[in-house]
Amino acid sequence: MSMTNAAQINETTVFDMEPVKKKQRIKSFMKGMAFLLPSIILFSVFLFYPMFRTIYLSFFLTKANGDPTVFVGLENYINMFSSPIFLKSMKSTFLFVLYTVPASVIISLFLSIIANEKLKGIGFFRTMYSSTMGVSVAAASVFWLYLFNPSMGLLNQVLGSFGIEAIGWLTDPKWALLSVSITTIWMNIGFTFLILLGGLQSIDSSLYESADIEGAGYLYKLRRVTIPMLSPTMFFVITVTIINAFQSFGQIDILTQGGPINETNLIVYSIYREAFVNYKFGSASAQAIVLFILILLMTALQFKLGERKVHYQ
Amino acid sequence: MKKLLAFLTLGLLLFLAACSSEGGSAKEPGNNGDTSDSAENAEKQEVTFWHSMGGAGQEALNKIVEEYNTSQDGIQVNAEYQGTYDESLTKFNAVAGSDSAPSVIQTFEIGTMSMINSGQITPIQEFVDADSYDMSGLEENITNYYSLDGKFYSMPFNSSTPVMYYNKDAFKAAGLDPETPPATYEEVEEASKKIVESNPEMKGFALQAYGWLWEQLLANQGALLLNNDNGRTDTPTEIGWTEEEGKSILEWVKRMVDDETFANYGTNGDNMMAGFLAGDVSMFLQSSASSRDVIDNAPFEVGIAYLPHPEDKERQGVVIGGASLWMIDGKSEEEQKAAWEFMKYLQTPEIQAEWHVGTGYFAINPGAYEEQVVKDAHAEKPQLQVTVDQLQDTKASYATQGALMDMLPEGRKIMETALEKIYNGGDVDEAYNTAVEQFNVAIEQANAARGE
């Protein structure tokens, strides 16, 4: 009798425990959700909804105000990949990434290594090298626009004083993409320099001390200590610069507006033109999806290839 | 837990409030007006006017609006600069149909068809009829553009046409007569050669790669931009110019590029003007709206001439450029009436005279040319007269009435690319064929997108 009683009591307690645990789990789940709610709402409003809307729009033709009119399935995508303008835009975008990313990173790496030396007045140089970070894209572009000006631009005047014929920096299709790249590299340097310098300064000095004791030379230390220790920072900088290069817009809009002969019509500018000048939101959305997939792939590829070489302490 | 939730909701509310106030900042003057409307002078009717006049144009326009607001006490016009025509149209499309939409918006001529198709506007013909307003008092070539099947959809406001600016001093130095500027393509080529011969530092001619100029050069030889009478009798289905007409422009430029008398400024009009003022080039085509700027800033004597045409074609004249004012649908009757009053005010000869002299745009009301301010300005700068004469010499036809279609901005970009190809030594046939093909595809797609 007492046995069964005890079992019964036991059972009831077990019975009672379950809902309590469940309740607690729900409660903690709700608590967690409450913490996440603001970001879920924000992400839904500003990221997920626009993204699904973009995918949706890419299957339609639209009116000038962006209302979808005719469902065309994949036609926007098919037209896009058979359009010489879009293919050119893709080519220019990849060339632009190729021109700007390695140059920005190498120049900033060089600058940050020399600015990392402990010299008198080095603070001044560090400020100088990172100063382009404080210049907005619009201001920098206007400044370069004047340098590139065919009649009174400084660059052509300097060339002229050496007896070299003036270059149509922004009007010659051979030069335009390069000119925009130069502007972009100049603008990138401030940010990449600052991040790389930060990376250099966080390298443990004991590593250099041991290397000194071993009698390692400057270049050997650079190759065996500095670069490996800097690799996480480098990885970050390269990823960010590549994404930025893919998304460049301001300097194009101000310097060339995609010209000459669509030579600098980079993909984001092409999306802008398609949507807000030609009022074809459908094909603009299709291009945006392609850009999204492209950046996703590039970043994934980088993580796959690059991360193996990255040395985390 | 409850506290936390309360905080979160509060935070979210604040956030949303911040968002919505940001979204509404564009119509801030309107909001201010609303409060004063109910509080102090309930009888004042607000009119929100979106325009795209920057620089000197904005100054002149603000002055006119201010004068209007003080001249009577029934209507308060709030003029708001909304960026370029493209930007303003994009903003308008985003707010159309909501309370944030303006009462009146200024839009460029090639936006005419997309405004009509948008379904967000009230054709001003309704007000013209109700008010028995006489539109025939306005410049005929301007009303030609804006009337469609005898119906006015918008009120013309600021109009300009392309003209050829030339450097009179350079013409003298090259032994050319500064008073008889070249009128045909062939004469422009000859003059350019002489200029370069006399001064190797200076190029003869510059043509900005600008689709608007392409449209004008076509119209001047009587060619249509789109078929179906420039889209005025039916929806266009393809381009309207013939191969000979289209290629004549490209070949003309090509010959000058080959002669090395052509200055390439790409799509940048500012650089071209700077080059002209610096004496790098002796002739260029540009809107007459810049005439004031060019004449005032040039260190030499500036001549203004008609747009050139091919030798074997007669000059037909130009299509008006510029913009018109649109009445937005879905507003209260009082607001629309007030906006209509303001539109009428802008057409009066006195205001148009002030506008013409202050900016270099045409007076769309010919009565303005009788005003003393205009007479004085023309006596002082006779070149301004040329721009007016050119418009009045224009022969009315479908070609010079200008094209109507919603894909025109895209078409302009296509032609600009073709011109740039020629500037950089490209082949005429290749550039021409690509452009025509793309132009036709753009027309097709625009027709398909309307779902008709």
Interface residues (C-beta under 8 A of the other chain):
Chain A: K31 A34 L37 P38 I41 L61 T62 K63 A64 N65 G66 T69 V70 V72 P84 I85 N149 P150 S151 M152 G168 L170 T171 D172 P173 T256 Q257 G259 P260 I261 N262 R273 F276 V277 N278 Y279 K280 G282
Chain B: M1 L4 L5 L8 G11 L12 D86 L89 T90 N93 A94 A96 S114 N117 S118 Q120 A209 N264 Y265 G266 T267 N268 N271 A274 G275 A278 D280 D406 M407 P409 E410 K413 E416 T417 E420 K421 Y423 N424 G426 T434 Q438 A442 Q445 A448 A449 R450 G451
